[in-house]
Amino acid sequence: MPVTYIDIEWPDQQSDRIYSPSSIIEDYFNPGESISMGQFLTACTEGLEEASERVRQKYGYACTSALAESSRIAKRCQEYDGTHEVKIISIT
């Protein structure tokens, strides 16, 4: 279960890195795409929940880091309205 990072650019051009304990998060994003804030939040929430569940299946407990990351992203998304987009820079 390789750790995966999604490098993004917020609408205000600030860079950020999203942590996922599983590469399943790659199924939710494509490098180079720009997606609406709503789509981004949904993809992050679902992807990080799925990643946490994979940790639970393998180790018997959820990944609290993935859940904390999801919460952090949700809070940050509240700073922007629905007309803004997030750019996916890379997935590593």
C-alpha positions in Angstrom: 0.0 0.0 0.0 2.3 2.8 -1.2 1.9 6.2 0.3 0.8 8.6 -2.4 0.9 12.4 -2.6 -1.3 14.7 -4.8 0.4 18.1 -5.5 -2.2 20.7 -6.2 -2.6 24.5 -6.7 -5.4 26.3 -5.0 -7.3 29.1 -6.8 -5.1 31.7 -5.1 -2.0 29.9 -6.6 -0.8 28.5 -3.3 0.7 25.0 -3.6 -0.3 22.2 -1.4 0.3 18.5 -1.0 -2.3 16.0 -0.1 -1.2 12.8 1.7 -2.9 9.4 1.1 -1.9 6.1 2.7 -2.9 4.3 -0.4 -2.4 4.7 -4.2 -6.2 4.3 -4.6 -6.4 8.1 -4.5 -4.9 8.0 -8.0 -8.2 6.8 -9.3 -9.8 10.1 -8.3 -7.5 12.6 -10.0 -5.6 13.2 -13.2 -2.4 15.3 -13.4 -2.8 18.5 -15.3 -6.6 18.7 -14.8 -8.4 21.6 -13.2 -11.6 20.6 -11.4 -14.3 22.6 -9.6 -14.1 23.0 -5.8 -17.1 20.8 -5.3 -15.7 18.0 -7.4 -12.3 18.3 -5.7 -13.8 18.1 -2.3 -15.9 15.1 -3.2 -13.0 13.3 -4.8 -10.7 14.0 -1.8 -13.4 12.9 0.7 -14.2 9.7 -1.1 -10.6 8.9 -2.1 -9.2 9.4 1.4 -12.1 7.4 3.0 -11.4 4.6 0.6 -7.6 4.8 1.3 -8.4 4.7 5.1 -10.6 1.7 4.6 -7.8 -0.2 2.7 -5.6 0.4 5.8 -8.4 -0.9 8.0 -8.7 -4.1 5.9 -4.9 -4.7 5.9 -4.0 -3.6 9.5 -7.3 -3.7 11.4 -7.6 0.0 12.1 -8.5 3.1 10.1 -5.8 5.6 9.0 -6.3 8.6 11.2 -3.9 10.6 9.1 -6.1 10.1 6.0 -9.1 11.2 8.0 -7.3 14.2 9.4 -6.1 15.1 5.9 -9.7 14.9 4.6 -10.8 17.3 7.4 -8.0 19.7 6.6 -8.9 19.8 2.9 -12.6 20.3 3.7 -11.8 23.3 5.9 -9.5 24.8 3.3 -12.2 24.4 0.6 -14.5 26.6 2.6 -12.2 29.5 1.9 -13.4 29.5 -1.8 -16.7 29.5 -3.5 -18.0 27.0 -6.0 -16.8 28.9 -9.0 -13.2 28.3 -8.2 -11.1 25.4 -9.5 -8.2 23.4 -8.1 -5.4 22.3 -10.4 -3.9 18.9 -10.0 -0.2 19.3 -10.6 1.2 15.8 -10.0 0.7 12.5 -8.3 3.7 10.8 -6.8 
